[in-house]
Amino acid sequence: MTDLSRFSINQMTVRQLSLPDLVDACRDLGVPGVGLWREPVQEYGVGAAAKLVRDAGLTVTTLCRGGFLTASDPDERAAALADNRRAVDEAATLGTDTLVLVSGGLPAGSKDLRGARERIADALAELGPYAGEHGVRLAIEPLHPMFASDRCVVSTLAQALDLAERFPAGQVGVTVDTYHVWWDDTAPAQIARAGAQGRIHTFQLADWTTPLPAGVLNGRGQIGDGAIDMREWKAHVEAAGYTGPIEVELFNDELWARDGREVLAETAARFVEHAA
């Protein structure tokens, strides 16, 4: 391995490691950054997690995830807003300035994509200022269209930016994830659009391998194993002015079944080979 200075490992990539084991492995390998997930952090304790990571000299590059803002039921909407405020608080405690948002799918029985996206905008109008007050940016992540019905009605960077641009860039921007945008030939232009406004808040890598597994969610391939040219997408975000951490986020049952330290070392090596 050579240059890991911009490498960050998303906690989900090695979910089989406890948070202390992940921190130890990062320290041993010289990994400088981690993207954390709310559920394991809450289980460990947010304050304790912040101290653990800080004492190890690691940077928390993002917190995943907020969002799920498409509910039409008033009580469900209020609960989602409250949960996202808690997520902002957690991000601030952990010392990261970026909360990744997975916007949410269609409510049960609904076919109204446009209405669902407008409810996201309504929620951002409340959450954006709250996040800004706490030094946290909301990063809307467009997901591949196969997730539009049940997980994320925001499927393209253009749709994400159409939402984000209603708010100050210091409050709302976007996540660029290779797994979700590599198929879209308009994405490079949208990356340039985002960069011109300072709205690229995080850049994530995962490869596209087929056949996809049953359920498709855990089909994110190890970088270098699939169809995506990582350096091409890195060049796009860098041309748009992004110089921040590059986070590898993999949902993959085969990787989760292996030794977590081995997977982390492999992922760091693949990062150097394909993206550094």
N, C-alpha and C positions, 0 to 999 in steps of 0.2 A: 504494500500500500504506500501511496505517496501523499497526495493532498486531500485531506479530509476537512479542511478548514470551513467549508460551507455545508458539509454533510450533517443532516439531522435524521435520526431514526424515529419514526412514528411508533408510539407504544404498541399500536395494534399489530405491527409487523412481527413483533416478538411477544405476543400477548401471554405466552406460556411462562415468561419471566415475571416474577414479582417485581414491584417497583424498586426495592433495594437491590435485587439481583440485576435489574436493568441498569441501574446507576453504576453498580460495580463494574459491569461488563463494558459500559461506555467509557468509564475511567481507564480501564485496563487497555482498551483498544485505541484510546485517543479520540473517541467520538465526542465532538463538542456540544451537540444539540440534541434535544429530545422534544418530540411533539406528544403531548399527554392527552389521555382520554378521561372524561369526567368520572365514569363509573369506578375504575380502579383507584383513581385519586381520592374520590369520596370514601371508598372503603379503607384506604390507608389513613385518611385524614388530610384535608386540604392544607392546613398549616404545617403539619408534619411533612407532607410531601414537598412543600415549598422549601422547608429547611433542608431536607435531605438532598434535593437537587442543587440548591444554592451552595451547600457545604462541599459538594463534589465539584463545584466549579462549572456545572453544566448550564447551558442556556435553554430555557423553555421556549421553543420557537412558535408553537401554537397550542391552543387547547381545543379539542374536539369533544363534543360538538354542541352548538346551540341550534336553534331553528325549529322546524316542525310548527310552522306558523300559519297553516292554511285552514285551521278549523273554522267552521261557520257557527258552531254552537257557542254562545257567549261564555258559558262557564269553562268550556274547553279552551277558548281563546284566552281567557284571563289566567288560567293555569299555565298555558304555554308562555305567556308574557312573564309571569312570575318566575318560571323556571329559567328563562333566558336572562333575567336580571341576576339570578343566582349564578348562572354560568359566567356572566360578566364579572361578578364579585370574585369568583374562583380564579378566573384568568388574572385579575389584578393581584390577587394574593400570590399566585404562582410566578408572577413577574413577567408574564407574556403580554404583548400588546395586540395579539391576534386571536380572536375567537372565530373558528370556522363554523359556518351555518349550512346545514342541510335543510332546505326550506320546507320540505313536507310534500306529501302526495295529495291526491284528491280525497276529500272527505267521503265517507261511505255513501254510495248512491249518487254521487255527483259526477257530472261529465264536463263541468265548467272550468276549463284550464285558465281562461282569462280571469275569471272571478277569483280563483285561488291565488293567482299571482298578485292581484290587487290587494288581497288580504295580507300578503307578505309585505307589500308596500305600506299598508296601514300599520302593521306591527313595527316595521323599521322606523316609522315616524316616531314611535314611542321609545323604541330601544336604542336608536342611534344616539340621541342626546345623552341618555343614561350611560352608554358605553363610553362616549367621548369624555364625560365627566370623570370616568375612572381610568382614563388613559388606555382604553381598549378599542381596537378597530374590529368591526364585524366584516367577515370575509365570506360573501355569498359564493358557495361552490355549486356550479352547474354540474349535474350528473348526467351520464349517458342517457339518451331517451328511453332505454329499456326500463329505467326506474321512474318514469314520469308519473305513472298512475299511483304507485304506492309509497314512493320515497321522496321524490323531488320534481316538482312541476317546472323547475328551472333547468332546462336541458342544454342551453348554449351560453357561451360567454356574452353574446349579444343580448340575450334575455337578462342575464345577470347584471350587465352594465346598464340596461334600460332601467332596472330597479335602483341600482347603486347611485346613478347619476342624479337622482332626486335629492340626494343628501350630500353633505360635505365629505370629501375624500378621507378626511381624518376620522370619520365615523363609519363609513360603509365603503367597502371595496369588493374585490373578488379573489377567489382561489383559482389558480390555474393548475389543473391536475391532468397529466398526460393521458391517464386512463380514460378520462371522460371527454377529452376534446380532440384526440389525435385524428379522429375520423372526419372532422369538420374543416373543410377547406377555407371557410371564412374565419377560422379561429386566429390565424396569424394577424390578420387585420384588426381583430378585436383585442388581441394582446397589445398591439400598438396603441389602440384607442385607450385601453386601460392604463398603459404606461404613461401616456401623455398627461393623464390626470392624476398620476400617483396612486392608482387604485389596485395595483398588483400587491396584495398583502401577504400572499404566500404562494410558493411554487412546489408542487408535489409530483413525485414520480411513481408510476407503476406501469407494468407492461401488459400488453393485450395478447393473451394466449388462448387458443381454441383447441378443442371444443370447450365451451364454457361448462362449468359444473351445474348440477341440478340446483335451482334456486338462484344461480348466477352471481349472488352477492359476493361469494368468496372466490371469485375467479381472477383476482388481480395477480398477475404473474410477476415473478422475480425479474428485475430489470436485466435485459439482455436475452431473455428467453422467448420474446414474442416479436410483434410486428412493428413496434414503435421505435423511431429513431430519437433517442433521448437527447443527443447533442443538437439535433435540429431544433427541438423545442426549447432547449436551454438557450440556444442562439436567439430564438424569437423573444424570450423574456428579457434576455440581456440587452438586445437591441432596443427594447422598450424601456430600458433603464433600471431593470431589477437587478440588484446586487446582493440580495439577502440570502438566507439559508435555503437549502434545497432538501426537502423532506421526502423520505421514501416511506410510503404508506401502502402496505400489502395486506389484503385479506385473503388468506390462502391456507386451506386445511392441511395440505401437505407440508407446508413450512411450519405450521403450528404443531405438527406431530413430531418434529425434529427437536434436537437440543437447541435451546434458545440462543446460547452464546455462539454456537456454530452458525446459526442463521444470521445473527448480527454480524459476525466476521465476514460471512459470505456476502451479505448485502453491502457492507462497506467496501469490499473488494470490487463488487460489481459497479458500485458508484464510481470508483476511481477509473474502472475500465471503460465505462459507457457515458459518464457524465462529468467527470472532474475536468 
